[in-house]
Amino acid sequence: MGTSKNYKASIKGEPQWGSLSSAVTRSCDGDDISSEEAQNIMNLYFNVTTGGDAPIVDVDNHTVPLSTTASDLGNSDRRSSISGDTSNTGQKNNLGSSAGSRGRKARSVGKAGRKTAKRLAGFLSAVSSSSLYQAFAEIRLDITGKTVREAVHYLLEYCTGPATNLDETAAKAASNQIIDQLTEDAATLEEMEAKLQQAVSDRGVDDILTNYFALYCYEHLYQMFYGKLVKEKGKSNCSSLFRNIKEFIYESMRTVNLETPLKNVDWKGTDAQKIINNIYTSTLNSFMYYEG
């Protein structure tokens, strides 16, 4: 589920923080929460972490409020938004015309997750196109004679580095979970390679990143509230609440995962960060516009 280090949330003073804290605390009573309660929590999480209309991501060199890419473009054009291709959307003027949005900086929340996603995507792409040994060699790590556990540890440290604040801790916890999922039951490095290659072939890197960002958002909430709530409400109640939240997050991902996967993306290239930023955007927007 994650490891709570009780980092002080840098967003604690943001508008609607009190509403988010109250909603999470109120729902932690041991009963299953409804989809409406879960969506309310994720809506408040969205507003607290983004300010409601930030952060800004790039689409075809235009600065776009995060809420634009899903709500203005619509579900049918969301894949074009993710890839940065607006040529067929007819929305180019919309994308560059948000008053007051140009030049605004994205908030610190999301920074560690997007940085980690870029490294993970590049590594998975290298494994898929060559081999596990070559992918590690490209990041200057030699896994000759290492165990799967050691290789996974090296990959985790490469993707995330040290965790010194809440955002970095969420990124590391999410990375740990997604890498464990991708390499589950691999007993040898050859099996680890085969599992990673099969995952990229079957799902695509973009689908893996969508699920990574889902876990990343979940870990933000976990790091923010679990340590406090387990003292006030007990471990059983907390486990029930966070299980329900994770189930809702994964269910909301279906609207993103059902779309046609991106093909022929150079995940180690200069355009990859823009695509990753917009996958993160679509992940967050799935909480806002989820319809169960």
Residue, then its C-alpha position, 0 to 999 in steps of 0.5 A: m500500500g505504501t509507506s507513510k513517513n508523515y512528510k508535511a504536505s507543502i500544499k496544506g495551505e492551499p484552498q480546499w485543503g480543509s475540505l479535502s482533509s475533512a472529506v478523507t477523515r469523514s470517510c474513514d469509518g470502516d464502511d465502504i465508501s460510495s463512488e460519489e464519496a470517492q470522486n468527491i475526494m479525488n475532485l478535492y485532491f485535484n483542486v488542492t494539488t493543481g489550484g483548480d486550473a493549473p498546472i500548465v502543460d505543453v501541447d504543440n508549443h501552446t501553454v494549456p491549463l490542465s483542465t483544458t485537455a479533457s474538458d475542452l477537447g472531449n473524450s474523442d480527441r483526448r488521445s490527440s491531446i496526449s500525443g501533442d497532435t492537435s492537427n485534427t482537433g480543430q482546437k488550436n486557437n483554444l489551446g493557446s488562448s487561455a487568459g493568464s495561463r501563458g508562462r505560469k509554472a506548474r506546481s511542485v506536486g507532479k514534478a517528481g512523478r513526471k521526472t520519474a515517468k520519463r526515466l521509466a518510459g525510456f528504460l522500458s523502451a530500451v528493454s523492448s527494443s534491445s535487452l535488459y542488459q543493454a537498457f541498464a548499460e545505457i544508464r551506466l549500470d552493470i547487472t552482470g551476476k546480479t539477482v532480480r531483486e538487485a536489478v529492481h532496486y537499481l532500476l528503482e533508484y535510477c528512476t526516482g533517486p532519494a525521497t526527501n519530500l512528500d512528492e518524491t516519496a509518492a513517486k518512489a512508492a508508485s514506482n516500486q509498485i509498478i516495477d513490482q507488478l511488471t516483474e512479478d514472479a520473475a526468478t531470473l534476469e532473463e525472466m525479468e527481461a521477458k516480462l518487461q518486453q511482454a508488458v510493453s508489447d501487450r499494453g504499450v508504454d503509455d498504458i503503463l505510465t497511466n497506471y503509474f500516475a494513478l498509483y502516484c496520485y493514490e500515494h499522495l493521498y496515502q502519504m498525506f493522511y494515513g499516518k494521521l488517520v491510523k492514530e485517530k481511526g485505527k488501522s482497520n478503518c484506514s485500510s478499508l478507506f484507502r482500498n476503496i480509494k485505490e479501487f476508484i482510481y483504477e476504475s476511473m483509469r478505464t476511460v484512459n486505458l480504453e483508447t488506442p495506444l500511442k505507437n512509435v514514440d521515442w520515449k527517450g527523445t525530446d518530445a517524450q516529456k511533453i507526451i508524459n506531461n499530458i498523460y499525467t494531465s489525462t490521468l488527473n482529468s479522469f478523476m474529474y470527469y469519471e462516469g461510473 
